[in-house]
């Protein structure tokens, strides 16, 4: 009712404006038509104007414009009200059909529908696009809760009714939301025939379409052995949100974990960073050699992450490379190298770390180097006590700070 009032108010105002303007026109037209000093004057509203070779009175043009606006508003109002009633009626119909169709699907899965007459119900449903889409939605909902052994039956019903044609039409649609709907249908029913089409959308400009294409490619059955195979095709930036979402999907679906080292040579920096995180997550230390190449990567964020992961995975074979890299790096990465050497905690790096304390003026670097030495356990603490008693340089403040149990 409120929405109808909102639509009626502009029409009422327009009607009032029309009536007022007509009254005022009549009043002032009378004044203009009066004789002044015995000379006839030409009425303003009766003045002829020429449009495309035809002459019209100004008043007639004005009245015609107002009438057209009034009629247009009335037509729009009728259309909106009729469309609203149609949508409300469809919503009520959809609510009823959801229950009916879900029961029909369950009956079909339990082999209760064996009669050809009963099967005609499905055929009749599929003759209407509106009802067909409701039916497809119910199949997808059932598929999401059905065990794997029932998926094949559901998929057979889907193909027998020719519903794949509707999905294919949506997948090829120019509208992105139709494409997304098709991808969800294919991935839920594990239909892999259209993977080559879906994989094209992993680089789509539309963020939602791109994300759904990636999810579909991870879910589809022939990608289960390597659910992230789409990374080989990904050229668009792989956002952190997309990375988290797909990793969570892989965990929830209990998918096989691929060797993420296979994409460390990707030209897409975001893909390399994702793979580095996954290598750390799944402790894939067999990729140590590949990580040793990544610490020379052209991108600072990639190098920094690779160095951080070398420390997290305690890749001792990379400690020499990290020491050599130190003097050629920017401050943030120097700091990360020192931290990683502390995580690796190899005694052979002690002298290098002492050199950092001796040669650097930055307090944070010195503190991290002392912490790294301390992480080497008894050997490190012994070395720190020697440094503390050394007359070469005053290490007292930094070492005592690190060794103070109240601070660390």
Steps between C-alpha positions, in 0.01 A plus 500: 500500500782740589675430169180577310464831681857590406410446135165683519640816662707610194198442273272706726755782511529494123120514464480798737777675309314440173171645637669803658700575187183478289312740732788747506534475124133586457528797736814652350396416145189714559716786619733471204207490258361833635533798275763749599457853365268360234768265353453123485774305675605145408437249777823340628339157535349526152828585332582266215826304507646301212624143557624294204311713254168486691361786711348449843358729761731526800210421731419178314861382521505572875173318565605204283830469692321498834246243380779274366683520835179424687419199280859373526493516879166320506628224270815458712288480816277231351804305376675517842188392688432211262864391510500511881189283512662258257817479714297443818298228328818335372657512846199321649503244217873442542459438873238231434687341211825473698338250736327305220810480278729401784272210584485395134881499480532293818241254367697467178821432691325231705371338177139570592431655161519214252175557310522696174192697604678614815808594301284726282467729803868583461461559129208737561704692753783546253275655235483827695822699552372639832416155636809345344731740686321430829547127434871547422545697824344214695729246330802711600371531859451122521845440346664708772375263775498170314780243558739437210339167406171681423664765284505278192122442521436870538729577209322240281161657579645839410619376160186290428283809540725703270573756772861517390380707203375769738831496687693522174288795388575685825871422478513661156285795599640854482372570850755417769244390762367236260853369449546474877172309535614253233838448669333422831273245333790330321724491806229369736414217260868442414445539126843549351412528132523879505826552688669651195231768489503570874879531521481798262316696768772466767646818348167684465493871584190451713623409852198284586509309172875441535460373856216263410697363204793423732270328751340295221839388369609390849179303555474324165579130507775471239693766692483315833840343453633852451221739606713810439589423141332827398803682644681408179254720310458783752631834375282729710604605851420221749372699796561398861123459548484257205798310636341461846162398352643230274728362770202477734303321228781250454511432876122459531480266198803301623663521157838361406776752562702560183870581495484879492863522392387439141375860475795678662629590154172675411525852358204598718650629827176448694499132396862459615417655839194276540708191422766605749234531770359158411850346503536629855146391595559143385868486595614415146872519576575309180476839326810639677699527177220690325468735797875564478437649154203707619716691752655664190159591355459846348213593731585610857174364656561160336864489618399602851234229520737234361762591761239494776383154392859371477523580870155361588585169331850504656670447165859482621629445148400859420691665786813562287291656222326724754831620641630586151175681417508716814730782387315549171155543650283787628451547872167309531642193329827520699286484812308201362827318418623541856166376638504198268854409600379508858219257416740268316736526800812347347819553709703574184315833464610631842799695368290658227240608756771644727628692198150648458506614863848650454450672165141621512391819670132416489385382844222276365744310279739456792223376730372249240856373441552444874160325520608277210815401687298431815265269300794260449450373852792429728758576230339836434474600864865406558599714203295791634675477840836522320379805312373649823846467659682616191708815517476552123157664509239586754220250442359535849180692429385290202593158639356568844183625335463174301592274792262675742219252560268779614512653151517190278 
